[in-house]
Amino acid sequence: MNIEKLRKNLETKGYRTTYFETAQEAASYLNEEIDQVTVGMGGSVTIQEMGIYDSLSAHNTVHWHWAGGTVDVAAQAKVYLSSVNGIAETGEIINIDGNGNRIASMTYGHEKVYVIVGINKIASNYDAAIWRARNIAAPQNAKRLGVGTPCAERGDRCYDCNHPQRICKALSVFWMKPGMAGDVEVVIVNQHLGY
Ligand code: SF4
């Protein structure tokens, strides 16, 4: 894994990047950066594991549908936080969504977007990042949610199902930072976070 290559390619594609050795350091940084504003959060095990909902809520107004908020209000926040399902060292950012709120908010509507990435999300190239999003992130999320899809029992791989509870309904690829996305900062953490 080549984090310098990842950072360089992301910066060429219009993103800011920051790097932290630990989730705790990244959480401290985010608490310094994000203060006295409205914050929306996408569904994210990474965010959950970092525990930043509670710390940010102490000095911001935070909307998170995993903590009693709504996606509609989160979509109107000044700042938005999300993770990714895969990111390529060549700079492409991959997400799979069931509802589309996270993809929409990363693309448009917020002044600042923080994309938090544990090293387990990093793949060597575009094809590998797509593969990990479909065959690692999505099945493990299906397993977490306990849906009835064929991947959910073992979380082992994608079966490209047509199950009514399929969680993979939209795939987004950011080849570069979208023109009307806000200031997007990729926060890389040298730990495994989320799926
Ligand atoms: S498409 Fe279906 S089988 Fe594949 S990861 Fe998504 S929910 Fe699971």
Residues whose N, C-alpha, C, O or C-beta is under 5 A from the ligand:
A	BS01	SF4	R134 A138 P139 A142 T149 P150 C151 R157 C158 Y159 D160 C161 R166 I167 C168
